[in-house]
Structures are given as structure tokens and as C-alpha cells.
Amino acid sequence: MHNTVENRVVSRVYGNGRGWAFSETDFSGIGTRTAVDVALHRLLARGTIRRVIRGLYDYPRYSKKLDRELSPDIDRVAHALARKFGWRIQATGPAALNLLGLSTQVMGRVAYLSDGPDRTYRVGGQELVFEHTMLKEAGFKQRESSLLVQALKTLGPDRITADTIRALRGFLNAGLRAKVLKDTATASGWVRDTILKICREES
């Protein structure tokens, strides 16, 4: 039984690719909590996965150039915590700009708005903060949609340049663009117009 559950756990981890962050919650339906816990501990002991914080793991990214594992993806960790606790979250504007590569500032503090409680976690060398608030735009299915909308709103229409559009287009692979277009259909005014330019490769 445990071996069957472990194979399913491994399959899901590999299927989500390197950088994926997760908790036991993400294996609901695969087996009992005990069986999933045993499988995760075996993967942890083998070095396949890594513990990020208590109750949360990731399938670490690896840099051949640096010859080492990279730090956890802070955005994926945030979303793993949101799934675990049933929160809706939304990156703040500065965090969205940084995660999309539009800001080169090294952030020691990455903040998300949340309909859950105020919480702070230490992830590697960064502080991950959840700030309780009433969320107006957290209904996006794709995390990239939320990041895109928050980043655009933070920049404002007057700071959207051709270089900005090209940079954001590079963030969204071809497979994601159709999903983001559908996901952000209710975005208002210039934000929606800019997303159309990004996803439809308009100048």
C-alpha cells in the first residue's frame, strides 16, 4: 500500500516540475494521511524533495552553472501555503513587479494580501508576509494573471512601454497566454487593453 502511494506521490511531484512547492494537502485522495506522510519522509531522506518550512516542501531547482540547488521559489511557496490553509492570496504591487522581473531590487520581504490571518514565515533569506485584507481581485485561476494585473496597476498606464510589454510577454509562454486572456476577461480599461497587447503580440 505504502509503495503504491509513494509512486503516486513521486509521479505528482515530478509532474509539477522542479520548483514546485507543496504540502500534504496537495496529495489529497492519493492515500491516507499516514501513507502520504511516510512517502514524503522517504523522498526527503533520499534528497528528492526538500523541507522549506515545517509542513511544506519543494522539489528543488538545480543550477548546473552554480552546481547547487537554488533557493525555494517564494511565489510557489506562498501559493502552497494558501492551498494548505484555504486562503485566497494576491501579491502586492512591489512583489508582483519583482516576481515578473520588472524590478531588480533584491527583496528581503515579500508581501501578499490574504483573506486569511496575518502570518509571517522565514523562507531562506527572505521574509514571506501575509497581510489580512478584503480582497477585490483574487478570483483568478492562474497565478500569472494576478501577478500581471497587480504589476500593471502598480506601474500605471503612463509607465507601460514597449520594453515593458516585451518583458511581460516573455514571462508568459505561448501555452499560458490563452489562459491568461480568458482569466482576465473582467479586468478593466487600460489593464485589459495592455494584457491583450501582451498576449496577442501587439505593439
C-alpha positions as CSV (number, residue, x, y, z in Angstrom):
1,M,0.0,0.0,0.0
2,H,2.7,2.5,1.0
3,N,4.7,1.7,-2.1
4,T,1.7,2.4,-4.3
5,V,1.0,5.7,-2.6
6,E,4.7,6.6,-2.8
7,N,4.7,6.0,-6.5
8,R,1.7,8.3,-6.9
9,V,3.3,11.0,-4.8
10,V,6.5,10.8,-6.8
11,S,4.5,11.0,-10.0
12,R,2.8,14.1,-8.9
13,V,6.0,15.8,-7.7
14,Y,7.8,15.0,-11.0
15,G,4.7,16.0,-13.0
16,N,4.7,19.5,-11.5
17,G,8.4,20.0,-12.3
18,R,11.3,21.5,-10.4
19,G,10.5,24.5,-8.2
20,W,7.0,23.1,-7.2
21,A,6.2,23.8,-3.5
22,F,3.7,21.6,-1.8
23,S,2.2,20.2,1.4
24,E,0.4,17.0,2.3
25,T,-2.8,18.8,1.3
26,D,-1.7,18.6,-2.4
27,F,-1.9,14.8,-2.2
28,S,-5.4,14.5,-1.0
29,G,-7.1,11.5,-2.5
30,I,-3.9,9.6,-3.2
31,G,-3.9,7.7,0.1
32,T,-4.3,8.1,3.8
33,R,-2.5,10.9,5.5
34,T,-0.2,8.4,7.2
35,A,0.8,6.8,3.9
36,V,1.4,10.2,2.2
37,D,3.5,11.3,5.2
38,V,5.6,8.2,5.0
39,A,6.1,8.7,1.3
40,L,7.2,12.3,1.8
41,H,9.6,11.4,4.5
42,R,11.2,8.8,2.3
43,L,11.6,11.3,-0.5
44,L,13.0,13.8,2.0
45,A,15.6,11.2,3.2
46,R,16.7,10.4,-0.3
47,G,17.1,14.1,-1.1
48,T,14.5,14.1,-3.8
49,I,12.5,16.8,-2.1
50,R,13.5,19.5,0.5
51,R,11.7,20.8,3.6
52,V,11.2,24.6,3.1
53,I,9.4,25.2,6.4
54,R,7.5,23.0,8.8
55,G,4.9,21.1,6.8
56,L,6.0,22.5,3.5
57,Y,8.3,21.0,0.9
58,D,9.6,21.7,-2.6
59,Y,11.2,19.8,-5.5
60,P,14.3,22.0,-5.7
61,R,15.5,23.7,-8.8
62,Y,19.2,23.0,-9.6
63,S,21.7,25.2,-11.3
64,K,24.3,23.4,-13.4
65,K,26.2,26.7,-13.7
66,L,26.4,27.2,-10.0
67,D,26.5,23.5,-9.3
68,R,24.0,23.8,-6.4
69,E,20.3,23.8,-5.5
70,L,18.6,27.2,-5.9
71,S,16.6,28.8,-3.2
72,P,12.9,28.0,-3.0
73,D,10.6,29.9,-5.4
74,I,9.0,32.3,-2.9
75,D,5.8,32.7,-5.0
76,R,5.2,29.0,-5.2
77,V,5.8,28.7,-1.5
78,A,3.2,31.4,-0.9
79,H,0.6,29.6,-3.1
80,A,1.4,26.2,-1.4
81,L,0.6,27.8,1.9
82,A,-2.6,29.3,0.5
83,R,-3.7,25.9,-0.8
84,K,-2.8,24.3,2.5
85,F,-4.9,26.7,4.6
86,G,-7.6,27.6,2.1
87,W,-6.6,31.2,1.8
88,R,-7.1,33.4,-1.2
89,I,-3.9,35.5,-1.8
90,Q,-2.7,38.3,-4.0
91,A,0.8,39.5,-4.4
92,T,1.3,43.2,-3.5
93,G,2.3,45.5,-6.3
94,P,6.1,45.6,-5.4
95,A,6.2,41.8,-5.0
96,A,4.5,41.4,-8.4
97,L,7.0,43.7,-10.1
98,N,9.8,41.8,-8.6
99,L,8.4,38.3,-9.4
100,L,7.9,39.3,-13.0
101,G,11.4,40.7,-13.4
102,L,10.3,44.3,-13.8
103,S,12.2,45.3,-10.6
104,T,15.8,44.2,-10.0
105,Q,15.7,45.1,-6.3
106,V,16.6,42.2,-4.0
107,M,13.6,41.9,-1.7
108,G,14.2,40.8,1.8
109,R,10.4,41.0,2.4
110,V,7.8,39.6,0.0
111,A,4.3,40.5,0.9
112,Y,0.9,39.1,-0.1
113,L,-2.6,40.3,0.7
114,S,-4.7,37.5,2.1
115,D,-8.2,36.8,3.3
116,G,-6.5,34.6,6.0
117,P,-4.9,35.8,9.2
118,D,-1.7,37.9,9.4
119,R,1.2,35.5,9.2
120,T,5.0,35.8,8.7
121,Y,7.4,33.0,7.6
122,R,11.1,32.8,7.1
123,V,12.0,31.2,3.7
124,G,15.7,31.1,3.1
125,G,17.0,34.6,3.3
126,Q,13.6,36.2,2.7
127,E,10.6,37.1,4.9
128,L,7.3,35.9,3.5
129,V,4.4,38.0,4.8
130,F,0.6,37.6,4.6
131,E,-1.4,40.6,5.4
132,H,-5.1,40.2,6.1
133,T,-7.4,42.4,4.0
134,M,-10.6,42.3,1.9
135,L,-9.5,41.1,-1.5
136,K,-11.1,42.6,-4.6
137,E,-9.2,40.7,-7.2
138,A,-8.3,37.3,-6.1
139,G,-10.5,35.2,-8.3
140,F,-8.0,34.4,-11.0
141,K,-7.4,30.8,-11.8
142,Q,-3.8,31.4,-13.0
143,R,-1.3,32.9,-10.5
144,E,0.3,34.6,-13.5
145,S,-3.0,36.5,-14.1
146,S,-2.9,38.0,-10.6
147,L,0.8,38.9,-10.9
148,L,0.2,40.6,-14.3
149,V,-2.8,42.7,-13.1
150,Q,-1.1,43.8,-9.9
151,A,2.1,44.7,-11.7
152,L,0.3,46.7,-14.4
153,K,-1.8,48.6,-11.8
154,T,1.3,49.4,-9.8
155,L,3.2,50.8,-12.8
156,G,0.2,52.8,-14.1
157,P,-0.7,53.4,-17.8
158,D,1.9,56.1,-18.2
159,R,4.8,53.8,-17.4
160,I,3.9,51.0,-19.7
161,T,6.4,51.0,-22.5
162,A,7.2,48.7,-25.4
163,D,10.0,47.2,-23.4
164,T,7.6,46.5,-20.5
165,I,5.2,44.7,-22.9
166,R,8.0,42.7,-24.4
167,A,9.3,41.7,-20.9
168,L,5.9,40.6,-19.7
169,R,5.3,38.7,-23.0
170,G,8.5,36.8,-22.3
171,F,7.1,35.8,-18.8
172,L,4.1,34.2,-20.4
173,N,4.8,31.2,-22.6
174,A,2.5,30.6,-25.5
175,G,0.5,28.0,-23.7
176,L,-0.3,30.4,-20.9
177,R,-1.4,33.4,-22.9
178,A,-4.8,32.0,-24.0
179,K,-5.5,31.0,-20.3
180,V,-4.5,34.4,-19.0
181,L,-6.6,36.2,-21.7
182,K,-9.6,34.2,-20.6
183,D,-8.8,34.6,-16.9
184,T,-8.5,38.4,-17.1
185,A,-11.6,39.0,-19.2
186,T,-13.2,41.1,-16.4
187,A,-10.1,43.3,-16.0
188,S,-11.0,46.9,-16.6
189,G,-10.0,49.5,-19.1
190,W,-6.3,50.0,-19.9
191,V,-5.3,47.0,-17.9
192,R,-7.3,44.7,-20.2
193,D,-6.0,46.5,-23.3
194,T,-2.4,46.0,-22.2
195,I,-3.0,42.3,-21.5
196,L,-4.4,42.0,-25.0
197,K,-1.3,43.6,-26.4
198,I,0.9,41.3,-24.4
199,C,-0.9,38.0,-25.2
200,R,-1.7,38.8,-28.8
201,E,1.8,40.1,-29.5
202,E,0.5,43.6,-30.5
203,S,2.9,46.5,-30.3
